[in-house]
Amino acid sequence: MRADASILILDNDRALVGLENTSYTVLEDAGAVEICAVISFPEITCPVSYHFEVVIRTISGTAVDTIDYTAVNASFSFEACQTKSCVNVTITDDNVNEVVEFFFTLARTAGLNARIDLYPENGRVCIVDNEHQMTGLMCSSSGNSEVTIECSGMETQVPLQCSFDAGPLHQCTVPMILTGSVSPPGNHSVRIVASTGGESTVPYYITDEAMSNVAAKVPPLEVILSSGSPRVTESSIEVEFDTTRPVTRVTCFLRYDNKSDYQDCTAGSVTFSDLKSGRYVLKIYARNKQTDFATTKMVVMV
């Protein structure tokens, strides 16, 4: 009698599961906040045969589930090619003047096909009270080539929108770091608006860090003789060379017995011919601009 058996092999590249965001902010009268679990497959883009179960549940902090929100203990089934599932947590308006309350969400897996690793498993949900008057959004900037915008006040805990240089508003968070890749060098301003009504406009200036450091990054201008140069025969001197940076002009001078000869050698080579036997002084003068030049000098015997 023959019996068939199946063996389950658990791969170490299992799917990674977690919460989409590690923190949420919601107004008390918003009605609900959407909490999403996401899943990622390290080695495969769309597994057709895997089945995953993910559980999201809420944990009370200063917010109480019977007064401020409705507790959730939801289980999701991720079918083939699905990467995201969400649940709404109902927010209750308790008509009490409070500041900011919070609770936590926890993601965990049910089964062996996935593990918590993609994002931190705890998400903090802040409930901003709609009876509490929040004022005083105060923002400032610091730095130049890399500008940091920071804000203080209770309104930093509510959703914020930003407008750069009088442009359209869009969602943003503080503190934020701005560089030349975000805003071009020069004078700018950012307007930060809180969902509770407070706002602050911050001027800032970004210097061109790349341009200011050009001089420090550019190698010095030098003349470098090629291997075997200069080459000397009975009646000539041949010189080949290069420069560490592009130049506008190179002049080669040859001096012998109080007499001088010179040639334009910008092309990187020069030949002085019809020479008599004796001691010569060869000088190569390379110039990029009036304040950027290099020279090299040597004695050559013919």
C-alpha positions, 0 to 999 in steps of 0.5 A, a space after each residue: 500500500 502506497 501513501 503520498 505525503 506532502 512536505 511544506 518548506 518555509 522559505 527564509 525570504 518570507 513576505 514582510 508585513 507592517 503598518 503603512 505609517 508609523 504615526 497618524 494624526 486625526 481631528 476629533 470630528 474627522 469621523 475615522 482614521 484609516 489604518 493600512 497594513 502593507 506587505 512586500 515580497 523580497 524575491 517575487 513580485 506576485 506570488 500566486 499561491 501564497 496566502 497571508 493573514 494579517 491582524 491589526 488591533 488597537 491599544 489604548 494610550 491616553 485615549 480610551 477605546 470606550 470614549 474616544 475611539 472604537 477598538 479594532 481587532 481586524 483580520 485581513 487575508 492577502 490573496 495573490 498579488 494583493 499588497 495592501 489592506 485597510 481598516 477604519 477606526 472610528 473616532 468619537 467626539 466626546 465634547 470635552 475640552 482636551 489637548 491631544 490624546 493618542 492610542 496605538 495600532 499593532 500589526 501582527 501576522 497569523 501563520 508562517 508565510 509572513 513576518 513583521 519586518 517591513 515597517 515598525 509594528 506600532 503606529 501612534 494615532 494622535 487625536 486632536 481635540 476640536 474643543 481645545 483652542 490651539 494657537 501659536 504656530 511659530 516657525 523659524 529657519 536656520 542654516 544656509 546651504 542646508 536650511 532647517 525649518 522648525 516649528 513649535 506650539 501645539 499646532 505642530 501636532 495637527 495636519 500641516 500644509 506648506 506653500 513655497 514661494 507663494 505656490 500651491 499648498 500641499 501636505 508637509 511635516 516639520 521639521 523639514 530640511 531644504 537644500 539647493 536640490 529642493 529650492 534653487 540658491 537665493 531668497 525664498 519663503 515657506 508658508 506653513 498652515 495648520 488644519 486648526 487655523 494657525 499659520 506662519 511664514 518663514 523667509 529663508 536663503 539658500 547659498 550655492 554650496 557647490 559653487 562656493 566650494 569649487 575652488 577647494 575641489 579644483 586641483 592645482 594647475 600643474 605641468 606634467 611631463 610625459 614619460 621619457 620627455 624631454 627627448 634629446 638628439 644631437 641637434 634637437 629637443 622634443 618635449 611632450 607634456 600634459 596639464 592637470 586642468 584645461 588651459 587657454 595657452 602654453 608657451 615653451 621657452 628655450 634659453 642658451 648663451 643669453 639667447 632665447 627662443 619660444 614657441 606656442 605649445 598649447 597642443 602639448 608638445 614642442 620641438 626645438 631643432 637646429 641646436 648647437 651642443 651645449 647647456 639649455 634651460 627649458 621653461 614651460 609656462 601654462 596659463 588658464 587666466 591671468 591669476 591661474 598659471 603654472 610653470 616648470 623649468 629644467 636644464 637640458 644638455 645637447 
